[in-house]
């Protein structure tokens, strides 16, 4: 699920058909800072419907950060 009005409308229209909500609410910038926040309306609806939520943390297109975080020693240990 993306942080957009269309994505929210789709979730609301189809929430009864979803087993696991995987929103892309968070991202990591080139300095390793995680930013983002849950959508309170979506989170409440998921809670009310007892729908598990497993947010994604997306990496920025900065290839140095992507390479460092996905192949570094802490990522592979």
Helices and strands as residue ranges (DSSP letters): H 5-14, G 15-17, E 20-21, E 26-28, E 34-36, H 40-48, E 52-53, E 57-59, H 63-71, H 73-76
